[in-house]
C-alpha cells in the first residue's frame, strides 16, 4: 500500500508544491509549525532515512538545502530548522521549518491554521525563489 506521500507525488492527493525534479518532491506541510514549513521527500518510497542509499541520500540533502534557501528568502526567520523524525509517515521526509528560536521546533505546539489562499501564495512565492 502506498504512503500518503507517494499518493501526493503521483498527484492522487493534492499538495502545495514548492519544487520537484526526477528524484525529489518538496511541498508545504498542511499542519505547519510555522509559515513555510516544508516537507522534502524522495519520490521513491523508502520508509527510513538511514535505509536511503548513499548517493540518493547526498542528493536528497542537496535538494533540501536549495529548498531551505528558497524558504528563507520568502519567510522572515533567523534560520531554517531541520528535523527528521520518521515515525508518523512510513516515507523518508525532511522537515524544513522557519524558526526564530529553538522552541519553534516543538511538534507539541498548536499547528497554524492557514487558508487555502495563504498556502497557495506561500507555495508560489517559495517556488519562484527556488527557481532563481
PyMOL commands that set and color helices and strands:
alter all, ss='L'
color gray80, all
select helices_A, chain A and resi 4-9+49-51+54-74+102-105+116-131
alter helices_A, ss='H'
color red, helices_A
select strands_A, chain A and resi 17-20+24-28+38-42+79-83+93-99
alter strands_A, ss='S'
color yellow, strands_A
deselect
rebuild
show_as cartoon
